[in-house]
Amino acid sequence: MPLINVKTNISDVHAPDALLKKFSAALASATRKPESYVMTLLESGVPMTFAGSNEPCAYVEIKSIGALTPPEMSDQFCELIKASLGISKDRIYIGFDDVNASHWGWNGRTFG
């Protein structure tokens, strides 16, 4: 049920599959949920600006049924994105969404 969706204006992301696996492992660890439930998405080359500039930037969505710790996770994922994509931490927004179990579907049912 944990999900991370990274959108960036960087068009040439090196080794995107390896990066998605890094995100998956990091999100499983941060939420203490099985990685078998983690989904990762990467959208590169997205037309976007931050502070009126089209210099490298990212918008990240992190969703889960509970287990979110925004202050710690914000720093952790900003560091991971900075190290992986070279995007300055001050050009990354992260939106956290604690989803009600009855509003998260999987395998033809919901979790709650």
Rosetta blueprint (number, residue, H / E / L):
1 M L
2 P L
3 L E
4 I E
5 N E
6 V E
7 K E
8 T E
9 N L
10 I L
11 S L
12 D L
13 V L
14 H L
15 A L
16 P H
17 D H
18 A H
19 L H
20 L H
21 K H
22 K H
23 F H
24 S H
25 A H
26 A H
27 L H
28 A H
29 S H
30 A H
31 T H
32 R L
33 K L
34 P L
35 E H
36 S H
37 Y H
38 V L
39 M E
40 T E
41 L E
42 L E
43 E E
44 S L
45 G L
46 V L
47 P L
48 M L
49 T L
50 F E
51 A L
52 G L
53 S E
54 N L
55 E L
56 P L
57 C L
58 A E
59 Y E
60 V E
61 E E
62 I E
63 K E
64 S E
65 I L
66 G L
67 A L
68 L L
69 T L
70 P H
71 P H
72 E H
73 M H
74 S H
75 D H
76 Q H
77 F H
78 C H
79 E H
80 L H
81 I H
82 K H
83 A H
84 S H
85 L H
86 G L
87 I L
88 S L
89 K H
90 D H
91 R H
92 I E
93 Y E
94 I E
95 G E
96 F E
97 D E
98 D E
99 V L
100 N L
101 A H
102 S H
103 H H
104 W L
105 G E
106 W E
107 N L
108 G L
109 R E
110 T E
111 F L
112 G L
